[in-house]
Amino acid sequence: EDYIASPQSAHKSDSIEGVFVMASPASVEHEDVQYFIGASMRNFVTARRLGLVAGPNMAYRLSDDNVYQPDVSFLHGDRLHLAGEVYVYGAPDLAVEVISPSSRRYDAFEKRINYAWAGVREYWQVDPIERSVAIYTLEGDQFVRAPQSDNQLRSHVLLGYWLQLDWIFPPAGSPRPGELDVARAQGLI
C-alpha cells in the first residue's frame, strides 16, 4: 500500500525486499529494445488470444515486500482475474527485464531470485551492454538457464514465440526488422 500510495510509483520503479527502487531514465537503446520485444510479443499473444502483454507500467505484487514492474510481461488469459485496479496480485507468467547499468545488480540477482520464488515461469534478461539475452525457465522454485541455439531465442511459456538475437541487437549499421516482418517470420501473417 505504501508503494502504491507513493507519488514516485507513477514512474517505473520497484519495491525490492521492501526498499523503494526508482528506475533511472532509460537510454534510447533500452527503450527501443523494450518496445521491439513488447510489440512482437503482443502481436504473437494477440494473434493467438493467449492473454495480456504489458509494458513497464504494469505492477505485479509478488509479496508484501516485492512489487515489480518488468519492462515487458505476459499474463496468461486464465490468470487475468488476478489483475486489480492498481496492480496484479501475483506474478506474471513471463517477465522481461532490459538491464541498464543502474539496474544490473537488481535484475541479475534479487529480481531473478524473487521472480523464481513467486512462480514466474520464464524470465528474460536482456543486456544491451553485453548484447545478449539469457532465458531462464522455472524448475521447482529456481530458475535454470535455457539452452539457446543458432541465434534463436525461443520461449518455453509462449510456445511458438521466438526472436532472433540479431533482431534485438542487429549488427552495426543494420536496421532492426519491423514488427510486421517479425510477424511474417513467425507465421502470424
Residue frames as a rotation matrix with the C-alpha (Angstrom) as fourth column:
GLU 1
0.570 0.822 0.000 0.00
0.822 -0.570 0.000 0.00
0.000 0.000 -1.000 0.00
ASP 2
0.407 -0.510 -0.758 2.88
0.150 -0.782 0.605 2.38
-0.901 -0.360 -0.242 0.80
TYR 3
-0.637 -0.673 0.375 4.44
0.433 0.090 0.897 1.62
-0.637 0.734 0.234 -2.56
ILE 4
-0.224 0.646 0.730 1.24
0.947 -0.033 0.320 2.35
0.231 0.762 -0.604 -4.48
ALA 5
0.731 0.571 -0.375 0.50
0.662 -0.726 0.186 5.49
-0.166 -0.384 -0.908 -2.43
SER 6
-0.095 -0.859 -0.504 3.96
0.488 -0.481 0.728 6.93
-0.868 -0.177 0.465 -3.07
PRO 7
0.683 0.331 -0.652 3.97
-0.322 -0.664 -0.674 9.72
-0.656 0.670 -0.347 -5.67
GLN 8
-0.295 -0.881 -0.369 7.11
-0.825 0.040 0.564 8.11
-0.482 0.471 -0.739 -7.08
SER 9
-0.406 0.167 0.899 5.16
0.181 0.978 -0.100 4.97
-0.896 0.122 -0.427 -8.01
ALA 10
0.715 0.634 -0.296 3.82
-0.123 -0.302 -0.945 6.87
-0.688 0.712 -0.138 -11.02
HIS 11
0.286 -0.723 -0.628 7.29
-0.955 -0.164 -0.246 6.29
0.075 0.671 -0.738 -12.52
LYS 12
0.554 -0.155 -0.818 8.92
-0.110 0.960 -0.256 2.96
0.825 0.232 0.515 -13.35
SER 13
-0.254 -0.573 0.779 10.00
-0.907 -0.138 -0.398 1.63
0.335 -0.808 -0.485 -10.00
ASP 14
0.079 0.238 -0.968 10.03
0.090 0.965 0.245 -1.48
0.993 -0.106 0.055 -7.89
SER 15
0.469 -0.044 0.882 9.71
-0.880 -0.108 0.463 -2.40
0.075 -0.993 -0.089 -4.25
ILE 16
0.245 -0.515 -0.821 12.54
-0.152 0.816 -0.557 -4.89
0.958 0.261 0.122 -3.72
GLU 17
-0.255 -0.252 -0.934 12.58
0.774 0.525 -0.353 -6.51
0.579 -0.813 0.062 -0.29
GLY 18
0.469 0.603 -0.645 10.61
0.870 -0.441 0.221 -3.52
-0.151 -0.665 -0.732 0.99
VAL 19
-0.317 -0.646 -0.695 13.05
0.362 -0.759 0.541 -0.96
-0.877 -0.080 0.474 -0.42
PHE 20
0.778 0.618 -0.110 11.69
0.192 -0.402 -0.895 1.51
-0.598 0.676 -0.432 -2.97
VAL 21
-0.384 -0.907 0.172 13.96
0.418 -0.005 0.908 1.45
-0.823 0.420 0.381 -6.05
MET 22
0.639 0.593 -0.490 13.21
-0.113 -0.557 -0.823 4.05
-0.761 0.581 -0.289 -8.70
ALA 23
0.325 -0.493 0.807 14.50
0.882 0.465 -0.071 3.37
-0.340 0.735 0.587 -12.20
SER 24
-0.395 -0.499 -0.771 16.74
0.050 -0.850 0.525 5.90
-0.917 0.169 0.361 -13.84
PRO 25
0.466 0.570 -0.676 15.62
-0.644 -0.306 -0.701 7.23
-0.606 0.763 0.224 -17.21
ALA 26
0.489 -0.214 0.846 16.11
0.426 0.905 -0.018 4.62
-0.761 0.369 0.533 -19.91
SER 27
-0.571 -0.720 -0.393 18.60
-0.147 -0.382 0.912 5.01
-0.808 0.579 0.113 -22.74
VAL 28
0.011 0.529 -0.849 17.38
-0.966 -0.213 -0.145 5.20
-0.257 0.822 0.509 -26.33
GLU 29
-0.581 -0.281 -0.764 18.63
-0.559 0.820 0.124 1.66
0.591 0.499 -0.633 -26.95
HIS 30
-0.957 0.267 0.111 16.89
0.059 0.556 -0.829 0.36
-0.283 -0.787 -0.548 -23.82
GLU 31
-0.189 0.942 -0.279 13.57
-0.479 -0.336 -0.811 1.86
-0.857 -0.020 0.515 -24.94
ASP 32
-0.060 0.127 -0.990 14.00
-0.995 0.073 0.070 0.62
0.081 0.989 0.122 -28.50
VAL 33
-0.833 -0.302 -0.464 14.80
-0.278 0.953 -0.121 -2.94
0.478 0.028 -0.878 -27.39
GLN 34
-0.824 0.552 0.128 11.98
0.011 0.242 -0.970 -2.96
-0.566 -0.798 -0.205 -24.82
TYR 35
-0.001 0.899 -0.439 9.34
-0.643 -0.337 -0.688 -1.81
-0.766 0.282 0.578 -27.28
PHE 36
-0.307 -0.159 -0.938 10.58
-0.884 0.412 0.219 -4.13
0.352 0.897 -0.267 -30.02
ILE 37
-0.968 -0.061 -0.242 10.26
0.026 0.939 -0.343 -7.18
0.248 -0.339 -0.908 -27.75
GLY 38
-0.637 0.769 -0.057 6.96
-0.033 -0.101 -0.994 -5.94
-0.770 -0.632 0.090 -26.33
ALA 39
-0.044 0.635 -0.771 5.42
-0.895 -0.367 -0.251 -5.26
-0.443 0.680 0.585 -29.76
SER 40
-0.471 -0.163 -0.867 6.48
-0.675 0.700 0.235 -8.60
0.568 0.696 -0.440 -31.23
MET 41
-0.983 0.133 -0.122 5.28
0.181 0.746 -0.640 -10.48
0.006 -0.652 -0.758 -28.15
ARG 42
-0.445 0.868 -0.222 1.99
-0.320 -0.385 -0.866 -8.58
-0.837 -0.314 0.449 -28.14
ASN 43
-0.163 0.344 -0.925 1.42
-0.985 -0.004 0.172 -9.41
0.055 0.939 0.339 -31.83
PHE 44
-0.751 -0.204 -0.628 2.03
-0.255 0.967 -0.009 -13.09
0.609 0.154 -0.778 -31.09
VAL 45
-0.914 0.389 -0.115 -0.16
0.262 0.348 -0.900 -13.22
-0.310 -0.853 -0.420 -27.97
THR 46
-0.330 0.825 -0.460 -2.98
-0.593 -0.560 -0.579 -11.21
-0.734 0.082 0.674 -29.56
ALA 47
-0.327 0.166 -0.931 -3.00
-0.888 0.283 0.362 -13.34
0.323 0.945 0.055 -32.73
ARG 48
-0.633 0.007 -0.774 -3.31
0.051 0.998 -0.033 -16.48
0.773 -0.061 -0.632 -30.62
ARG 49
0.280 0.794 0.540 -5.60
-0.485 -0.368 0.793 -14.94
0.829 -0.484 0.282 -27.96
LEU 50
-0.066 -0.459 -0.886 -3.35
0.485 0.761 -0.431 -16.14
0.872 -0.458 0.172 -25.15
GLY 51
0.247 0.115 -0.962 -3.65
0.957 -0.186 0.223 -13.35
-0.153 -0.976 -0.156 -22.61
LEU 52
0.992 0.124 -0.006 -2.12
0.124 -0.992 0.005 -9.94
-0.006 -0.006 -1.000 -21.95
VAL 53
-0.017 -0.997 0.076 1.26
0.956 -0.039 -0.291 -8.43
0.293 0.068 0.954 -22.80
ALA 54
0.927 0.328 -0.182 2.07
0.374 -0.848 0.376 -5.31
-0.031 -0.417 -0.908 -20.79
GLY 55
0.298 -0.820 0.488 4.80
0.223 -0.437 -0.871 -2.72
0.928 0.369 0.053 -20.73
PRO 56
-0.539 -0.799 -0.268 6.84
0.421 0.020 -0.907 -1.15
0.730 -0.601 0.326 -17.96
ASN 57
-0.623 0.326 0.711 3.98
-0.641 -0.733 -0.225 0.41
0.448 -0.596 0.666 -16.03
MET 58
0.488 0.751 -0.444 2.22
-0.325 0.629 0.706 -2.85
0.810 -0.201 0.551 -15.09
ALA 59
-0.358 -0.584 0.729 2.96
-0.890 -0.023 -0.455 -3.65
0.282 -0.811 -0.512 -11.45
TYR 60
0.256 0.344 -0.903 2.95
-0.055 0.938 0.342 -7.20
0.965 -0.038 0.259 -10.07
ARG 61
0.238 -0.117 0.964 2.63
-0.957 -0.200 0.212 -7.72
0.168 -0.973 -0.160 -6.33
LEU 62
-0.091 -0.397 -0.913 4.78
-0.269 0.893 -0.362 -10.78
0.959 0.213 -0.188 -5.72
SER 63
-0.123 0.052 -0.991 4.66
0.898 0.432 -0.089 -10.43
0.423 -0.901 -0.099 -1.93
ASP 64
0.792 0.423 -0.440 4.21
0.592 -0.707 0.387 -7.75
-0.148 -0.567 -0.810 0.72
ASP 65
0.317 -0.778 -0.542 7.82
0.102 -0.540 0.835 -6.65
-0.943 -0.321 -0.092 0.18
ASN 66
-0.737 -0.650 0.185 8.19
0.195 0.058 0.979 -7.15
-0.647 0.758 0.084 -3.58
VAL 67
0.580 0.814 -0.013 6.22
0.277 -0.213 -0.937 -5.26
-0.766 0.540 -0.349 -6.21
TYR 68
-0.510 -0.850 0.132 7.91
0.326 -0.049 0.944 -5.33
-0.796 0.524 0.302 -9.62
GLN 69
0.640 0.576 -0.508 7.29
-0.282 -0.439 -0.853 -3.54
-0.715 0.689 -0.118 -12.90
PRO 70
-0.095 -0.707 0.701 9.03
0.572 0.538 0.619 -5.63
-0.814 0.460 0.354 -15.58
ASP 71
-0.697 -0.238 -0.676 9.90
-0.345 -0.715 0.608 -3.92
-0.628 0.657 0.417 -18.85
VAL 72
-0.305 0.648 -0.698 7.68
-0.786 0.243 0.569 -6.42
0.539 0.722 0.435 -20.69
SER 73
-0.768 0.082 0.635 5.42
-0.410 0.698 -0.586 -9.05
-0.491 -0.711 -0.503 -19.17
PHE 74
-0.503 0.646 -0.574 2.93
-0.412 0.405 0.816 -11.71
0.760 0.647 0.062 -20.19
LEU 75
-0.651 0.442 0.617 -0.04
-0.557 0.274 -0.784 -12.77
-0.516 -0.854 0.068 -18.10
HIS 76
-0.961 0.275 0.020 -1.91
0.230 0.758 0.610 -15.85
0.153 0.591 -0.792 -19.36
GLY 77
-0.469 0.861 0.196 -5.62
-0.429 -0.416 0.802 -15.42
0.772 0.292 0.565 -20.07
ASP 78
0.187 0.529 -0.827 -6.51
0.461 0.697 0.550 -17.96
0.868 -0.484 -0.113 -17.36
ARG 79
-0.222 -0.386 -0.895 -4.88
0.975 -0.092 -0.202 -15.65
-0.005 -0.918 0.397 -14.81
LEU 80
-0.556 0.024 0.831 -6.31
0.302 -0.925 0.229 -12.28
0.774 0.378 0.507 -15.88
HIS 81
0.569 0.816 -0.103 -8.62
0.351 -0.128 0.928 -12.38
0.744 -0.564 -0.359 -12.87
LEU 82
0.173 -0.605 -0.777 -5.53
0.981 0.033 0.192 -11.53
-0.091 -0.796 0.599 -10.76
ALA 83
-0.654 -0.423 0.628 -5.40
0.558 -0.830 0.022 -8.05
0.511 0.365 0.778 -12.29
GLY 84
-0.001 0.603 -0.798 -6.69
0.902 -0.343 -0.261 -5.50
-0.431 -0.720 -0.543 -9.84
GLU 85
0.905 0.418 0.084 -7.30
0.418 -0.830 -0.370 -1.83
-0.085 0.370 -0.925 -10.34
VAL 86
0.746 -0.657 -0.109 -3.72
-0.617 -0.744 0.257 -0.83
-0.250 -0.125 -0.960 -9.50
TYR 87
-0.373 -0.909 -0.189 -1.60
-0.926 0.351 0.137 -3.97
-0.058 0.226 -0.972 -9.80
VAL 88
0.254 0.344 -0.904 -1.69
-0.438 0.874 0.209 -7.68
0.863 0.342 0.372 -10.47
TYR 89
0.435 -0.029 0.900 -1.99
-0.876 0.216 0.430 -9.82
-0.207 -0.976 0.069 -7.32
GLY 90
0.689 -0.285 0.666 0.68
0.201 0.958 0.202 -12.33
-0.696 -0.005 0.718 -8.26
ALA 91
-0.303 -0.944 -0.132 3.49
-0.073 -0.116 0.991 -12.96
-0.950 0.310 -0.034 -10.69
PRO 92
0.294 0.304 -0.906 3.48
-0.928 -0.138 -0.347 -12.69
-0.230 0.943 0.242 -14.48
ASP 93
0.906 -0.005 0.423 3.92
0.088 0.980 -0.176 -15.91
-0.414 0.197 0.889 -16.42
LEU 94
0.238 -0.847 0.476 6.82
0.952 0.107 -0.286 -14.36
0.191 0.521 0.832 -18.31
ALA 95
0.829 -0.063 -0.555 8.90
0.164 -0.922 0.350 -11.33
-0.534 -0.382 -0.755 -17.31
VAL 96
0.357 -0.735 0.576 11.43
0.820 -0.049 -0.571 -9.46
0.448 0.676 0.585 -19.44
GLU 97
0.748 -0.244 -0.618 13.92
0.239 -0.768 0.594 -7.08
-0.620 -0.592 -0.516 -17.87
VAL 98
0.625 -0.614 0.481 16.16
0.418 -0.257 -0.871 -4.94
0.659 0.746 0.096 -20.06
ILE 99
0.412 -0.552 -0.725 19.25
0.873 0.013 0.487 -4.45
-0.260 -0.834 0.487 -17.96
SER 100
0.730 -0.290 0.619 20.65
0.022 -0.895 -0.445 -0.96
0.683 0.339 -0.647 -17.57
PRO 101
-0.324 -0.945 -0.050 23.83
0.103 0.017 -0.995 0.00
0.940 -0.328 0.091 -15.71
SER 102
-0.541 0.127 0.832 21.80
-0.761 -0.495 -0.419 1.16
0.358 -0.860 0.364 -12.70
SER 103
0.437 0.833 0.340 19.63
-0.899 0.420 0.126 -1.98
-0.038 -0.361 0.932 -12.57
ARG 104
-0.044 -0.507 -0.861 22.21
-0.600 0.703 -0.383 -4.69
0.799 0.499 -0.335 -13.30
ARG 105
-0.917 -0.366 0.158 22.52
-0.333 0.487 -0.807 -5.96
0.219 -0.793 -0.569 -9.71
TYR 106
-0.361 0.861 0.357 18.77
-0.667 0.028 -0.744 -5.96
-0.651 -0.507 0.565 -9.08
ASP 107
0.436 0.594 -0.676 17.83
-0.900 0.286 -0.329 -7.59
-0.002 0.752 0.659 -12.39
ALA 108
-0.066 -0.584 -0.809 20.56
-0.567 0.689 -0.451 -10.23
0.821 0.429 -0.376 -12.33
PHE 109
-0.870 -0.375 -0.320 20.25
0.037 0.597 -0.801 -11.27
0.492 -0.709 -0.506 -8.69
GLU 110
-0.832 0.545 0.108 17.42
-0.214 -0.135 -0.967 -10.01
-0.512 -0.828 0.229 -6.46
LYS 111
-0.043 0.884 -0.465 14.75
-0.944 -0.187 -0.270 -9.94
-0.326 0.427 0.843 -9.15
ARG 112
-0.258 -0.090 -0.962 15.79
-0.635 0.766 0.099 -13.27
0.728 0.637 -0.255 -10.60
ILE 113
-0.963 -0.119 -0.243 15.60
0.103 0.671 -0.734 -14.92
0.250 -0.732 -0.634 -7.18
ASN 114
-0.669 0.742 -0.046 12.28
-0.251 -0.283 -0.926 -13.29
-0.700 -0.608 0.375 -6.26
TYR 115
-0.112 0.615 -0.780 10.70
-0.992 -0.026 0.122 -13.93
0.055 0.788 0.613 -9.66
ALA 116
-0.541 -0.131 -0.831 11.51
-0.254 0.967 0.013 -17.63
0.802 0.218 -0.556 -9.26
TRP 117
-0.980 0.158 -0.123 10.24
0.164 0.282 -0.945 -17.70
-0.115 -0.946 -0.302 -5.69
ALA 118
-0.454 0.851 -0.264 6.98
-0.553 -0.502 -0.665 -16.03
-0.698 -0.156 0.699 -6.82
GLY 119
-0.021 0.454 0.891 6.42
0.332 0.844 -0.422 -18.56
-0.943 0.287 -0.169 -9.61
VAL 120
0.363 0.020 -0.932 7.32
-0.787 -0.529 -0.318 -16.62
-0.499 0.848 -0.176 -12.77
ARG 121
0.775 0.041 0.630 7.59
0.135 0.964 -0.229 -19.44
-0.617 0.262 0.742 -15.30
GLU 122
0.308 -0.694 0.651 10.09
0.942 0.125 -0.312 -17.71
0.136 0.709 0.692 -17.60
TYR 123
0.701 -0.193 -0.687 12.46
0.169 -0.890 0.423 -14.78
-0.693 -0.413 -0.591 -17.16
TRP 124
0.532 -0.533 0.658 14.36
0.762 -0.036 -0.646 -13.00
0.368 0.845 0.388 -19.92
GLN 125
0.421 -0.517 -0.745 17.39
0.305 -0.693 0.653 -10.88
-0.854 -0.502 -0.134 -19.00
VAL 126
0.693 -0.129 0.709 18.15
0.685 -0.190 -0.704 -8.66
0.226 0.973 -0.044 -21.98
ASP 127
0.359 -0.692 -0.626 21.54
0.498 -0.425 0.756 -6.98
-0.789 -0.583 0.192 -21.77
PRO 128
0.988 0.054 0.146 22.22
0.153 -0.514 -0.844 -4.16
0.030 0.856 -0.516 -24.27
ILE 129
0.491 -0.871 -0.002 25.76
-0.802 -0.453 0.389 -3.69
-0.340 -0.189 -0.921 -22.94
GLU 130
-0.374 -0.616 0.693 26.73
-0.320 0.787 0.528 -7.34
-0.871 -0.024 -0.491 -23.47
ARG 131
-0.242 0.419 -0.875 24.34
-0.969 -0.063 0.238 -7.61
0.045 0.906 0.421 -26.47
SER 132
-0.905 -0.071 -0.419 22.99
-0.057 0.997 -0.046 -10.84
0.421 -0.018 -0.907 -25.05
VAL 133
0.099 0.943 0.318 19.75
-0.889 -0.059 0.455 -12.40
0.448 -0.328 0.832 -23.86
ALA 134
-0.956 -0.283 -0.082 19.59
-0.204 0.836 -0.509 -15.05
0.212 -0.470 -0.857 -21.14
ILE 135
0.051 0.996 -0.079 16.34
-0.690 0.092 0.718 -17.00
0.722 0.018 0.692 -20.84
TYR 136
-0.921 -0.276 0.275 15.59
-0.385 0.536 -0.751 -18.73
0.060 -0.798 -0.600 -17.55
THR 137
-0.032 0.919 -0.392 12.84
-0.358 0.356 0.863 -21.27
0.933 0.168 0.318 -17.00
LEU 138
0.005 0.139 0.990 11.40
-0.997 -0.074 0.015 -22.30
0.075 -0.988 0.138 -13.67
GLU 139
-0.040 -0.027 -0.999 12.29
-0.042 0.999 -0.026 -25.74
0.998 0.041 -0.041 -12.33
GLY 140
-0.126 0.117 -0.985 10.88
0.952 0.295 -0.087 -26.25
0.281 -0.948 -0.148 -8.85
ASP 141
0.812 0.391 -0.433 11.49
0.520 -0.821 0.235 -22.92
-0.264 -0.416 -0.870 -7.14
GLN 142
-0.008 -0.879 -0.476 14.66
0.060 -0.476 0.877 -21.96
-0.998 -0.021 0.057 -9.05
PHE 143
0.793 0.187 -0.580 15.49
-0.517 -0.297 -0.803 -20.71
-0.322 0.936 -0.138 -12.49
VAL 144
0.090 -0.744 0.662 17.60
0.449 0.624 0.639 -22.77
-0.889 0.240 0.390 -14.84
ARG 145
-0.215 -0.218 -0.952 19.15
-0.637 -0.708 0.306 -21.12
-0.741 0.672 0.013 -17.86
ALA 146
0.698 0.555 0.452 17.52
0.029 0.609 -0.793 -22.47
-0.715 0.567 0.409 -21.00
PRO 147
-0.363 -0.843 0.398 19.84
0.505 0.181 0.844 -23.55
-0.783 0.507 0.359 -23.80
GLN 148
0.487 0.438 -0.756 19.80
-0.399 -0.659 -0.638 -21.39
-0.777 0.612 -0.146 -26.92
SER 149
-0.017 -0.478 0.878 20.56
0.640 0.670 0.377 -22.49
-0.768 0.568 0.294 -30.44
ASP 150
-0.460 -0.302 0.835 21.76
0.886 -0.105 0.451 -20.75
-0.048 0.947 0.316 -33.55
ASN 151
-0.978 -0.049 0.202 20.86
0.078 -0.988 0.135 -17.15
0.193 0.148 0.970 -32.78
GLN 152
-0.191 0.980 0.062 17.23
-0.051 -0.073 0.996 -18.06
0.980 0.187 0.064 -31.94
LEU 153
-0.940 0.048 0.338 15.61
-0.342 -0.132 -0.931 -17.21
0.000 -0.990 0.140 -28.64
ARG 154
-0.393 0.819 -0.417 12.62
0.013 0.458 0.889 -19.49
0.919 0.344 -0.191 -28.03
SER 155
-0.321 0.407 0.855 10.06
-0.926 -0.326 -0.192 -19.04
0.200 -0.853 0.481 -25.31
HIS 156
-0.921 0.033 -0.388 9.08
0.102 0.982 -0.159 -22.10
0.376 -0.186 -0.908 -23.28
VAL 157
-0.606 0.757 -0.244 5.93
0.218 -0.137 -0.966 -20.41
-0.765 -0.638 -0.082 -21.96
LEU 158
0.320 0.650 -0.690 4.72
-0.589 -0.434 -0.682 -18.92
-0.742 0.624 0.244 -25.25
LEU 159
-0.139 -0.392 0.909 5.15
0.350 0.840 0.415 -22.00
-0.926 0.376 0.021 -27.42
GLY 160
0.342 0.177 0.923 5.97
0.937 0.013 -0.350 -20.95
-0.074 0.984 -0.161 -30.97
TYR 161
0.999 -0.045 0.019 7.20
-0.045 -0.999 -0.032 -17.48
0.020 0.031 -0.999 -30.00
TRP 162
0.297 -0.954 0.034 10.77
0.866 0.284 0.411 -16.82
-0.402 -0.093 0.911 -30.99
LEU 163
0.939 -0.176 -0.295 13.09
-0.265 -0.917 -0.298 -13.99
-0.218 0.358 -0.908 -31.89
GLN 164
0.504 -0.861 0.062 16.50
0.683 0.354 -0.639 -13.91
0.528 0.364 0.767 -33.44
LEU 165
0.271 -0.495 -0.825 19.21
0.797 -0.365 0.481 -12.36
-0.540 -0.788 0.296 -31.29
ASP 166
-0.763 -0.636 0.112 20.36
0.580 -0.599 0.552 -10.22
-0.284 0.487 0.826 -34.22
TRP 167
-0.001 0.805 0.593 16.84
0.629 -0.461 0.626 -8.77
0.777 0.374 -0.506 -34.49
ILE 168
0.810 0.267 -0.522 17.18
0.586 -0.398 0.706 -7.50
-0.019 -0.877 -0.479 -30.93
PHE 169
0.384 -0.783 -0.490 20.81
-0.115 -0.567 0.816 -6.45
-0.916 -0.257 -0.308 -31.38
PRO 170
0.961 0.008 0.277 21.40
0.269 0.221 -0.938 -6.01
-0.069 0.975 0.210 -35.12
PRO 171
0.042 -0.994 0.099 24.96
0.982 0.059 0.178 -5.77
-0.183 0.089 0.979 -36.43
ALA 172
-0.238 -0.216 -0.947 26.32
0.254 -0.955 0.153 -2.22
-0.937 -0.204 0.283 -36.59
GLY 173
-0.788 -0.062 -0.613 24.74
-0.465 -0.593 0.657 -0.31
-0.404 0.802 0.439 -39.43
SER 174
-0.814 0.556 -0.171 21.93
0.269 0.621 0.737 -2.81
0.515 0.553 -0.654 -39.96
PRO 175
-0.418 0.732 0.538 18.34
-0.794 -0.582 0.174 -1.89
0.441 -0.354 0.825 -39.14
ARG 176
-0.803 0.328 0.498 16.16
-0.151 0.696 -0.702 -3.88
-0.576 -0.638 -0.510 -36.77
PRO 177
-0.799 0.577 0.168 13.28
0.408 0.316 0.856 -5.58
0.441 0.753 -0.488 -38.62
GLY 178
-0.563 0.704 0.433 9.82
-0.730 -0.669 0.141 -4.09
0.388 -0.237 0.891 -38.23
GLU 179
-0.491 0.441 0.752 7.11
-0.566 0.494 -0.660 -5.78
-0.662 -0.749 0.007 -36.21
LEU 180
0.612 0.742 -0.275 5.30
-0.682 0.319 -0.658 -6.87
-0.401 0.590 0.701 -39.38
ASP 181
0.098 -0.673 -0.733 8.50
-0.762 0.423 -0.490 -8.52
0.640 0.607 -0.472 -40.68
VAL 182
-0.825 -0.373 0.425 8.79
-0.565 0.553 -0.612 -10.41
-0.007 -0.745 -0.668 -37.39
ALA 183
-0.020 0.909 0.415 5.10
-0.617 0.315 -0.721 -11.40
-0.787 -0.271 0.555 -37.53
ARG 184
0.608 0.188 -0.771 5.63
-0.775 0.349 -0.526 -12.77
0.170 0.918 0.358 -41.04
ALA 185
-0.362 -0.849 -0.385 8.71
-0.659 0.525 -0.539 -14.74
0.660 0.059 -0.749 -39.97
GLN 186
-0.822 0.099 0.561 6.76
-0.459 0.467 -0.755 -16.17
-0.337 -0.878 -0.338 -37.01
GLY 187
-0.881 0.473 0.008 3.92
0.359 0.657 0.663 -17.22
0.308 0.587 -0.749 -39.34
LEU 188
-0.531 0.707 -0.466 1.35
0.401 -0.275 -0.874 -14.86
-0.746 -0.651 -0.138 -37.86
ILE 189
0.405 0.635 -0.659 0.56
-0.362 -0.550 -0.753 -13.20
-0.840 0.543 0.007 -41.21
